[in-house]
Structures are given as C-alpha cells and as structure tokens.
C-alpha cells in the first residue's frame, strides 16, 4: 500500500529558493504542493485554509519571520510538520533541531530534501504538535537570529556566502549585485529584503541603490560640504546620499 500523500506548503521570501524547492518536490511521489507564500502573513492564512501536512519554512522573512509564524499556530490553524529551510550555519540550526522535524541548509540538495520528506513520514500527528509547541518557545528576537549566509548566483550555479564576505550590495534596475573582495554575483533578493535581513549587523543603506558593509569601508572623502565618497576594501566607490551622510560618519567615527 502506498504512503499517504503529503500536502505541502513552501514558505520563503526568496523566489529562487521557492522555485528550487517546488521543482524538486513536484518530481517526488507522494508529495502534493498546495501552494507558496512569500511572507508569514500569507502563509498563516494558507495554513489555516488548507491545513497542510508539511510546511517548508524559511526562518528570516520581512515583517513576520518563520518563528513568529510558528508562534501563531493553534488548533484552529492546524499543526503541520515543520521543516526549516535556512541559510544559517549549522551551529545556529542546532538550536532549532528539537522543535523542527528536520532542517535544510540553503542551497538545498535533492538528497537532503528526500531525507527530510521521509523523516516527516515517520512522524505521527502527535509528534508534529509537540514539535510545534517546542518551536513556539524559542525566542524570536532579530538580535538572536542574525543573518549569516547570503545566496549568490553565478550563471546557473548558486553559491553560499558568509555575510562577512560581502562588501556591498548594489542595485541596477531590477538586478541587485553582490560585491565581494574579488568577484561580483547576482543576489536572489531585493535590496529592501536584504536590508531587512541584515538589520542589526554592520550593513547600512548609504544610498537608495547601495547597501554597504561598514566593516569593509577603507576611506571616506569629501566631494562637497554635504557629499561624501566611501571607498571599500576592494576599491569600489559609492557616493553617500545627503540624507545618510551624517549617520554614516557617526557610525564610522569620522
């Protein structure tokens, strides 16, 4: 007798991450993807209306993060099995293992995804409720959950970067570039989403099109009484907007 179909939701604010999961899950026997959500509010509505068996859940999303979403689950919304999908390093993930059925580090491999699905199948509904309850007890402060990894795209490949490796993010039209010491990659998120994820870190928006890592600023030069130029360690230069000039100078003690 075949195993029951796992009715599944994908919750992640990164379109590329959602697409990768969707493409893999759609090829798996016994898995039905009910839909996708790009934020916690939409996800909560979908969980309430569709009552899925399984949710693949990103931890850090703007406005309502993954753990904030879990804290709002109740008998009325249902208690699905939760598989955390995140770019956090493994040391951070171990704090969540007790509550999640499994966790997947981005970029997600097909082998690990298969293992997570099979692990969900082995869990009873009672265990799913118990695990959600454990997750709901985990603090959700952004200060305790800093963004540590950034997904970068190079051609058809996706690369995991430590946030500390990134010198700056630069928007050009609909694209956002990731600048490191020697290379340039495409980002999978908007500049605003990256700014939200990297709040309470060394990254600051210095211009509407630039988010820079202040740890990699090597020089500041005056262009006029209210206009400044910052030079990064990789020699990339950015103009600081008049609106941000004062606060950036204070943060850098210049």
Backbone as numpy.savetxt, mean C-alpha at the origin, in Angstrom:
# Nx Ny Nz CAx CAy CAz Cx Cy Cz
-15.52 -35.33 -4.30 -16.37 -34.14 -4.30 -15.49 -32.89 -4.30
-15.80 -31.94 -5.17 -15.01 -30.73 -5.27 -15.24 -29.82 -4.07
-14.20 -29.02 -3.75 -14.29 -28.10 -2.60 -15.26 -26.97 -2.93
-15.93 -26.40 -1.90 -16.84 -25.26 -2.13 -16.10 -24.08 -2.74
-16.80 -23.33 -3.56 -16.20 -22.16 -4.19 -15.96 -21.07 -3.16
-14.77 -20.49 -3.20 -14.45 -19.37 -2.30 -14.86 -18.07 -2.98
-15.86 -17.41 -2.43 -16.35 -16.13 -2.96 -15.44 -15.04 -2.40
-14.77 -14.31 -3.30 -13.61 -13.52 -2.91 -13.72 -12.05 -3.32
-13.19 -11.16 -2.45 -13.05 -9.73 -2.76 -11.57 -9.34 -2.73
-11.21 -8.39 -3.57 -9.85 -7.84 -3.58 -9.94 -6.38 -3.14
-9.20 -6.03 -2.10 -9.23 -4.66 -1.58 -7.82 -4.09 -1.56
-7.56 -3.13 -2.43 -6.23 -2.52 -2.53 -6.37 -1.21 -3.28
-5.68 -0.17 -2.83 -5.78 1.12 -3.51 -4.87 1.21 -4.74
-4.04 0.20 -4.96 -3.14 0.20 -6.11 -3.76 -0.59 -7.26
-4.10 0.06 -8.38 -4.73 -0.65 -9.51 -3.89 -1.81 -10.03
-2.57 -1.62 -10.10 -1.71 -2.69 -10.61 -1.75 -3.91 -9.69
-1.71 -3.66 -8.38 -1.75 -4.77 -7.42 -3.07 -5.54 -7.52
-4.18 -4.80 -7.69 -5.48 -5.46 -7.85 -5.51 -6.29 -9.12
-4.98 -5.74 -10.20 -5.03 -6.45 -11.47 -4.22 -7.75 -11.42
-3.05 -7.69 -10.77 -2.22 -8.90 -10.67 -2.95 -10.00 -9.91
-3.57 -9.63 -8.79 -4.33 -10.61 -8.02 -5.51 -11.15 -8.82
-6.24 -10.25 -9.47 -7.42 -10.67 -10.24 -7.05 -11.66 -11.34
-6.00 -11.35 -12.08 -5.60 -12.23 -13.19 -5.21 -13.61 -12.69
-4.54 -13.68 -11.55 -4.13 -14.97 -11.01 -5.31 -15.74 -10.43
-6.16 -15.06 -9.67 -7.30 -15.72 -9.02 -8.30 -16.25 -10.04
-8.47 -15.53 -11.14 -9.44 -15.96 -12.15 -9.04 -17.26 -12.83
-7.78 -17.65 -12.72 -7.32 -18.91 -13.33 -7.39 -20.08 -12.34
-7.76 -19.80 -11.09 -7.76 -20.83 -10.05 -9.13 -21.49 -9.93
-9.14 -22.80 -9.92 -10.39 -23.54 -9.76 -10.94 -23.35 -8.34
-12.23 -23.14 -8.25 -12.86 -23.03 -6.94 -12.75 -21.66 -6.31
-12.37 -20.65 -7.10 -12.29 -19.27 -6.61 -13.14 -18.38 -7.51
-14.08 -17.65 -6.92 -14.91 -16.70 -7.67 -14.66 -15.30 -7.13
-14.16 -14.41 -7.99 -13.90 -13.03 -7.58 -15.19 -12.24 -7.73
-15.74 -11.78 -6.61 -16.99 -11.03 -6.61 -16.81 -9.59 -7.05
-15.61 -9.04 -6.79 -15.38 -7.66 -7.15 -14.12 -7.11 -6.53
-13.88 -5.82 -6.76 -12.70 -5.13 -6.25 -13.11 -3.83 -5.56
-12.30 -3.41 -4.61 -12.52 -2.12 -3.94 -11.17 -1.42 -3.81
-11.16 -0.10 -4.03 -9.90 0.64 -3.95 -9.78 1.44 -2.65
-10.76 1.30 -1.74 -10.64 1.95 -0.44 -11.51 1.21 0.58
-11.29 1.51 1.85 -11.96 0.79 2.91 -13.46 1.00 2.95
-13.93 2.20 2.61 -15.37 2.48 2.66 -16.14 1.65 1.64
-15.63 1.60 0.42 -16.27 0.78 -0.61 -16.20 -0.69 -0.23
-15.06 -1.10 0.31 -14.89 -2.50 0.70 -15.89 -2.91 1.77
-16.11 -2.02 2.75 -17.04 -2.34 3.83 -18.45 -2.54 3.28
-18.85 -1.69 2.34 -20.17 -1.84 1.71 -20.27 -3.16 0.95
-19.20 -3.50 0.24 -19.22 -4.74 -0.55 -19.23 -5.97 0.33
-18.48 -5.92 1.44 -18.47 -7.05 2.38 -19.86 -7.24 2.98
-20.51 -6.12 3.31 -21.86 -6.19 3.89 -22.87 -6.76 2.91
-22.78 -6.34 1.65 -23.79 -6.75 0.66 -23.52 -8.12 0.05
-22.24 -8.50 -0.10 -21.94 -9.77 -0.78 -21.56 -10.89 0.18
-21.16 -10.54 1.41 -20.77 -11.52 2.44 -19.80 -12.56 1.86
-18.60 -12.11 1.48 -17.63 -13.02 0.85 -17.04 -14.01 1.87
-16.45 -15.07 1.34 -15.75 -16.04 2.18 -14.32 -15.58 2.47
-13.76 -14.81 1.54 -12.34 -14.46 1.60 -12.14 -13.03 1.11
-11.28 -12.29 1.81 -10.91 -10.93 1.38 -9.39 -10.83 1.35
-8.86 -10.44 0.20 -7.44 -10.10 0.10 -7.34 -8.61 0.40
-6.65 -8.26 1.48 -6.73 -6.91 2.04 -5.38 -6.23 2.16
-5.25 -5.06 1.52 -4.08 -4.22 1.69 -4.18 -3.50 3.04
-3.05 -3.30 3.72 -3.09 -2.65 5.03 -3.17 -1.14 4.93
-2.36 -0.55 4.08 -2.30 0.91 4.04 -3.03 1.45 2.82
-4.14 2.14 3.09 -4.92 2.81 2.05 -5.33 4.18 2.60
-5.48 5.17 1.71 -5.92 6.49 2.18 -7.29 6.43 2.85
-7.50 7.30 3.82 -8.78 7.50 4.50 -9.13 6.36 5.46
-9.33 5.15 4.95 -9.59 4.01 5.83 -8.66 2.87 5.45
-7.68 2.59 6.31 -6.73 1.52 6.05 -7.33 0.15 6.28
-6.54 -0.88 5.97 -7.02 -2.25 6.11 -7.43 -2.62 7.51
-6.62 -2.24 8.49 -6.95 -2.58 9.87 -8.14 -1.78 10.38
-8.28 -0.54 9.91 -9.48 0.25 10.25 -10.74 -0.44 9.72
-10.62 -0.99 8.52 -11.74 -1.72 7.93 -12.09 -2.94 8.78
-11.08 -3.69 9.17 -11.31 -4.91 9.96 -12.01 -4.57 11.27
-11.65 -3.45 11.88 -12.25 -3.07 13.15 -13.74 -2.79 13.03
-14.21 -2.51 11.81 -15.63 -2.21 11.59 -16.45 -3.44 11.20
-15.79 -4.58 11.07 -16.53 -5.79 10.73 -17.34 -6.25 11.94
-18.52 -6.78 11.68 -19.39 -7.27 12.74 -20.24 -8.40 12.19
-21.10 -8.93 13.01 -21.98 -10.02 12.56 -22.86 -9.55 11.39
-23.19 -8.23 11.38 -24.03 -7.70 10.30 -23.28 -7.66 8.97
-21.95 -7.44 9.03 -21.17 -7.34 7.79 -20.65 -8.70 7.34
-20.55 -9.64 8.26 -19.96 -10.98 8.09 -18.49 -10.93 8.49
-17.93 -12.11 8.75 -16.53 -12.23 9.15 -15.81 -13.11 8.14
-15.34 -12.54 7.04 -14.63 -13.34 6.04 -13.23 -13.72 6.52
-12.65 -14.71 5.88 -11.23 -15.00 6.10 -10.44 -13.84 5.52
-9.42 -13.38 6.24 -8.62 -12.24 5.81 -7.22 -12.70 5.44
-6.81 -12.38 4.21 -5.42 -12.57 3.80 -4.85 -11.19 3.54
-3.85 -10.82 4.32 -3.23 -9.51 4.18 -2.26 -9.51 3.01
-2.37 -8.48 2.18 -1.46 -8.29 1.05 -0.79 -6.94 1.23
0.52 -6.93 1.39 1.19 -5.69 1.75 2.62 -5.66 1.28
3.19 -4.47 1.23 4.59 -4.30 0.87 5.48 -4.18 2.10
4.92 -4.38 3.30 5.73 -4.32 4.52 6.79 -5.41 4.52
7.88 -5.18 5.24 8.87 -6.25 5.34 8.37 -7.32 6.32
9.03 -8.44 6.34 8.54 -9.59 7.10 8.52 -9.34 8.61
9.41 -8.52 9.09 9.40 -8.23 10.53 8.10 -7.55 10.93
7.61 -6.64 10.09 6.34 -5.96 10.39 5.17 -6.93 10.25
5.24 -7.80 9.27 4.13 -8.71 9.01 3.93 -9.70 10.15
4.98 -10.11 10.82 4.84 -11.11 11.89 3.87 -10.63 12.98
3.73 -9.33 13.13 2.81 -8.80 14.14 1.36 -9.10 13.79
1.08 -9.39 12.51 -0.29 -9.60 12.07 -0.63 -11.08 11.84
0.38 -11.93 11.92 0.15 -13.34 11.59 -0.92 -13.99 12.46
-0.96 -13.61 13.71 -1.91 -14.25 14.63 -3.35 -14.03 14.22
-3.63 -12.90 13.57 -5.01 -12.60 13.22 -5.38 -12.93 11.79
-4.46 -12.77 10.86 -4.78 -13.05 9.47 -4.61 -14.54 9.19
-5.43 -15.06 8.28 -5.25 -16.45 7.87 -3.88 -16.62 7.22
-3.46 -15.61 6.48 -2.15 -15.64 5.83 -1.78 -14.22 5.45
-0.54 -14.03 5.00 -0.14 -12.73 4.48 0.71 -12.95 3.24
0.62 -12.01 2.32 1.37 -12.06 1.08 2.16 -10.77 0.93
3.45 -10.90 0.65 4.28 -9.72 0.42 4.28 -9.37 -1.06
4.08 -8.10 -1.35 4.12 -7.64 -2.73 5.57 -7.59 -3.22
5.83 -7.89 -4.50 4.88 -8.39 -5.49 4.53 -9.85 -5.22
3.27 -10.20 -5.38 2.76 -11.53 -5.00 3.09 -12.56 -6.07
3.65 -13.68 -5.64 3.93 -14.77 -6.57 2.73 -15.72 -6.63
2.58 -16.41 -7.75 1.46 -17.34 -7.91 1.55 -18.48 -6.88
2.76 -18.95 -6.61 2.93 -20.05 -5.66 2.42 -19.67 -4.27
2.78 -18.46 -3.80 2.34 -18.02 -2.48 0.83 -17.78 -2.46
0.30 -17.30 -3.58 -1.14 -17.07 -3.66 -1.90 -18.39 -3.55
-1.42 -19.42 -4.23 -2.03 -20.75 -4.15 -1.99 -21.28 -2.72
-0.86 -21.08 -2.05 -0.72 -21.54 -0.67 -1.71 -20.83 0.24
-1.90 -19.52 0.02 -2.83 -18.76 0.85 -4.26 -19.24 0.65
-4.64 -19.51 -0.59 -5.99 -20.00 -0.87 -6.22 -21.35 -0.20
-5.25 -22.23 -0.28 -5.40 -23.55 0.35 -5.46 -23.43 1.87
-4.72 -22.48 2.41 -4.76 -22.28 3.86 -6.13 -21.80 4.31
-6.75 -20.95 3.49 -8.10 -20.47 3.79 -9.08 -21.64 3.79
-8.94 -22.54 2.84 -9.85 -23.69 2.75 -9.79 -24.56 4.00
-8.64 -24.58 4.65 -8.48 -25.44 5.83 -9.05 -24.80 7.09
-9.43 -23.52 7.00 -9.96 -22.83 8.18 -11.48 -22.93 8.24
-12.01 -23.11 9.45 -13.45 -23.17 9.65 -14.00 -21.75 9.80
-15.32 -21.56 9.61 -15.92 -20.24 9.83 -15.65 -19.71 11.24
-15.64 -20.60 12.22 -15.36 -20.17 13.60 -13.96 -19.58 13.71
-12.99 -20.24 13.07 -11.62 -19.73 13.11 -11.53 -18.37 12.43
-12.30 -18.16 11.36 -12.29 -16.86 10.67 -12.76 -15.76 11.60
-13.82 -16.02 12.37 -14.34 -15.04 13.32 -13.30 -14.74 14.40
-12.66 -15.79 14.91 -11.65 -15.61 15.96 -10.47 -14.79 15.45
-10.07 -15.05 14.23 -8.93 -14.33 13.67 -9.26 -12.85 13.43
-10.47 -12.58 12.95 -10.88 -11.18 12.77 -10.88 -10.46 14.10
-11.36 -11.13 15.14 -11.38 -10.52 16.48 -9.96 -10.18 16.94
-9.00 -11.05 16.64 -7.61 -10.77 17.01 -7.06 -9.59 16.22
-7.39 -9.53 14.94 -6.94 -8.40 14.12 -7.51 -7.08 14.62
-8.75 -7.12 15.12 -9.40 -5.89 15.57 -8.72 -5.30 16.80
-7.91 -6.09 17.49 -7.22 -5.60 18.68 -5.89 -4.96 18.37
-5.44 -5.02 17.10 -4.16 -4.45 16.73 -4.30 -2.94 16.54
-3.40 -2.14 17.12 -3.46 -0.68 16.94 -3.42 -0.31 15.47
-4.10 0.78 15.12 -4.16 1.21 13.71 -3.46 2.53 13.47
-2.70 3.00 14.45 -2.00 4.27 14.28 -1.05 4.23 13.11
-1.06 5.29 12.28 -0.13 5.37 11.16 1.31 5.40 11.65
1.51 5.96 12.86 2.88 6.03 13.38 3.44 4.64 13.61
2.58 3.67 13.89 3.04 2.32 14.17 3.13 1.47 12.92
2.63 2.00 11.80 2.62 1.23 10.57 3.22 2.04 9.42
4.52 2.38 9.51 5.11 3.19 8.45 5.21 2.41 7.14
5.06 3.12 6.02 5.22 2.47 4.72 6.70 2.19 4.51
7.06 0.94 4.30 8.46 0.56 4.18 8.86 0.18 2.76
7.89 -0.21 1.96 8.20 -0.69 0.62 7.39 0.06 -0.43
8.01 0.26 -1.59 7.37 0.93 -2.71 7.46 0.00 -3.92
6.34 -0.18 -4.62 6.37 -1.00 -5.83 6.71 -0.10 -7.01
7.75 -0.50 -7.74 8.21 0.24 -8.91 8.09 -0.63 -10.16
7.81 0.00 -11.27 7.67 -0.73 -12.53 8.80 -0.37 -13.48
9.39 -1.41 -14.07 10.43 -1.22 -15.08 10.09 -2.14 -16.25
9.51 -1.57 -17.30 9.04 -2.41 -18.41 7.89 -3.29 -17.95
8.08 -4.60 -18.09 7.05 -5.55 -17.67 7.33 -6.12 -16.28
8.39 -5.63 -15.65 8.78 -6.15 -14.33 8.33 -5.19 -13.23
8.03 -5.77 -12.06 7.68 -4.98 -10.88 8.75 -5.23 -9.81
9.27 -4.15 -9.27 10.40 -4.21 -8.35 9.99 -3.63 -7.01
10.45 -4.26 -5.94 10.15 -3.78 -4.59 11.31 -2.95 -4.09
11.04 -1.67 -3.77 12.06 -0.76 -3.27 11.80 -0.41 -1.81
12.85 -0.29 -1.03 12.71 0.27 0.31 12.45 1.76 0.16
11.58 2.31 1.00 11.28 3.74 0.91 12.56 4.58 1.05
13.50 4.09 1.84 14.75 4.83 2.05 15.60 4.92 0.78
15.36 4.02 -0.18 16.09 4.04 -1.45 15.60 5.14 -2.38
14.37 5.60 -2.15 13.74 6.56 -3.05 14.20 7.98 -2.71
14.70 8.68 -3.72 15.10 10.07 -3.54 13.91 11.01 -3.70
13.07 10.69 -4.69 11.92 11.56 -4.95 10.92 10.87 -5.86
9.68 11.39 -5.82 8.64 11.01 -6.77 8.31 12.27 -7.57
8.24 12.12 -8.88 8.00 13.28 -9.74 6.85 12.98 -10.70
5.83 13.83 -10.68 4.68 13.65 -11.56 4.92 14.34 -12.89
4.57 13.63 -13.96 4.62 14.18 -15.31 3.34 13.77 -16.02
2.37 14.66 -16.07 1.08 14.31 -16.64 0.41 13.23 -15.80
0.02 12.14 -16.43 -0.64 11.04 -15.71 0.36 10.07 -15.09
1.63 10.27 -15.36 2.66 9.35 -14.86 3.33 9.89 -13.61
3.79 8.98 -12.75 4.59 9.36 -11.59 5.89 8.56 -11.65
7.01 9.25 -11.64 8.31 8.61 -11.71 8.92 8.47 -10.32
9.61 7.37 -10.12 10.35 7.13 -8.88 11.83 7.33 -9.19
12.47 8.23 -8.47 13.89 8.51 -8.70 14.71 7.93 -7.57
15.69 7.10 -7.92 16.61 6.54 -6.92 18.01 7.08 -7.21
19.01 6.50 -6.58 20.37 7.01 -6.73 20.82 6.99 -8.19
20.49 5.91 -8.92 20.97 5.78 -10.28 19.90 5.48 -11.32
18.70 5.10 -10.87 17.68 4.68 -11.83 16.37 5.44 -11.66
15.51 5.27 -12.67 14.21 5.92 -12.71 13.16 4.85 -13.05
12.11 4.76 -12.22 11.07 3.76 -12.41 9.70 4.44 -12.48
8.72 3.70 -12.96 7.34 4.17 -12.93 6.70 3.73 -11.62
5.92 4.61 -11.01 5.18 4.25 -9.80 3.84 3.64 -10.18
3.24 2.92 -9.25 1.93 2.30 -9.50 0.81 3.08 -8.80
1.15 4.20 -8.15 0.16 5.00 -7.44 0.27 6.46 -7.84
-0.76 7.22 -7.53 -0.73 8.66 -7.77 0.18 9.33 -6.74
0.57 10.56 -7.02 1.43 11.30 -6.08 0.70 11.52 -4.76
-0.60 11.79 -4.82 -1.39 12.01 -3.60 -1.44 10.73 -2.75
-1.64 9.59 -3.38 -1.68 8.32 -2.64 -0.33 8.03 -1.99
0.73 8.31 -2.71 2.07 8.10 -2.15 2.32 9.04 -0.98
1.88 10.28 -1.11 2.03 11.25 -0.02 1.29 10.76 1.23
0.08 10.22 1.05 -0.69 9.70 2.18 0.01 8.50 2.81
0.54 7.60 2.00 1.20 6.41 2.51 2.47 6.75 3.27
3.14 7.81 2.82 4.45 8.17 3.39 4.36 9.29 4.41
3.15 9.54 4.89 2.99 10.53 5.94 3.74 10.08 7.19
4.27 11.02 7.93 5.06 10.73 9.15 6.39 10.05 8.83
6.87 10.25 7.60 8.21 9.79 7.24 9.00 11.02 6.80
10.14 10.81 6.18 10.99 11.94 5.75 10.57 12.51 4.40
9.48 12.03 3.82 9.02 12.55 2.52 8.13 13.78 2.71
8.36 14.79 1.87 7.55 16.01 1.92 7.24 16.49 0.51
6.02 16.98 0.33 5.63 17.58 -0.95 6.23 18.98 -1.00
7.12 19.22 -1.95 7.75 20.54 -2.06 7.18 21.34 -3.22
6.40 20.66 -4.04 5.81 21.28 -5.22 4.64 20.39 -5.62
3.70 20.92 -6.37 2.53 20.11 -6.74 2.92 18.86 -7.52
4.11 18.87 -8.15 4.52 17.73 -8.95 5.71 16.98 -8.37
6.08 17.28 -7.12 7.27 16.64 -6.56 7.11 16.31 -5.07
7.42 15.06 -4.73 7.45 14.58 -3.35 8.86 14.07 -3.12
9.60 14.71 -2.22 11.02 14.37 -2.07 11.33 13.81 -0.69
12.38 13.00 -0.65 12.88 12.44 0.59 13.90 13.41 1.16
13.56 14.10 2.25 14.46 15.12 2.80 15.78 14.54 3.27
15.81 13.24 3.55 17.08 12.61 3.95 18.10 12.62 2.82
17.64 12.80 1.59 18.54 12.78 0.43 18.79 14.17 -0.16
18.31 15.21 0.50 18.60 16.57 0.04 20.04 16.92 0.40
20.81 17.37 -0.58 22.22 17.69 -0.35 22.52 19.18 -0.40
21.65 19.96 -1.04 21.95 21.39 -1.17 20.66 22.17 -1.39
20.60 23.38 -0.83 19.52 24.32 -1.12 20.12 25.63 -1.61
19.57 26.14 -2.70 20.09 27.37 -3.29 18.94 28.36 -3.48
19.23 29.65 -3.30 18.19 30.66 -3.50 18.11 31.05 -4.97
16.89 31.09 -5.47 16.65 31.59 -6.82 16.16 33.03 -6.77
15.44 33.34 -5.67 14.96 34.69 -5.42 14.63 34.74 -3.92
14.03 35.83 -3.46 13.73 35.96 -2.04 12.75 34.89 -1.55
11.91 34.37 -2.44 10.91 33.38 -2.04 10.98 32.08 -2.83
12.01 31.94 -3.64 12.13 30.75 -4.46 13.45 30.04 -4.17
13.34 28.73 -3.92 14.50 27.93 -3.58 14.63 26.74 -4.52
15.86 26.29 -4.66 16.16 25.11 -5.47 16.82 24.08 -4.57
16.27 22.85 -4.55 16.92 21.80 -3.77 17.61 20.84 -4.73
18.78 20.40 -4.34 19.54 19.43 -5.12 19.65 18.14 -4.31
19.24 17.03 -4.92 19.26 15.74 -4.25 20.64 15.09 -4.37
20.83 14.04 -3.61 22.10 13.32 -3.65 22.43 12.73 -5.00
21.42 12.51 -5.84 21.64 11.99 -7.19 21.74 13.12 -8.22
21.84 14.36 -7.74 22.02 15.57 -8.55 20.73 16.04 -9.25
19.62 15.39 -8.98 18.34 15.88 -9.49 17.97 17.16 -8.75
17.43 18.14 -9.48 17.06 19.42 -8.88 15.56 19.65 -8.93
15.03 20.24 -7.87 13.61 20.57 -7.81 13.44 21.99 -7.28
12.49 22.70 -7.85 12.15 24.03 -7.34 11.12 23.86 -6.22
11.35 24.52 -5.10 10.41 24.49 -3.98 9.37 25.58 -4.20
8.11 25.23 -4.10 7.06 26.24 -4.30 7.13 27.30 -3.21
6.63 28.49 -3.51 6.61 29.56 -2.52 5.85 29.14 -1.27
4.77 28.39 -1.47 3.93 27.97 -0.34 4.68 27.04 0.61
5.58 26.21 0.06 6.28 25.21 0.88 7.67 25.65 1.34
8.17 26.74 0.79 9.56 27.14 1.04 9.89 27.28 2.52
9.05 27.98 3.28 9.33 28.23 4.69 9.38 26.94 5.51
8.37 26.07 5.32 8.32 24.84 6.12 9.46 23.90 5.75
9.83 23.84 4.47 10.94 22.96 4.06 12.25 23.46 4.64
12.46 24.77 4.66 13.68 25.32 5.25 13.75 25.01 6.74
12.63 25.10 7.42 12.60 24.78 8.86 12.91 23.31 9.10
12.32 22.42 8.30 12.56 20.98 8.46 14.02 20.63 8.22
14.65 21.35 7.29 16.06 21.09 6.98 17.01 21.92 7.84
16.42 22.80 8.68 17.22 23.69 9.54 18.13 24.59 8.72
17.61 25.11 7.63 18.38 26.01 6.76 17.81 27.40 6.86
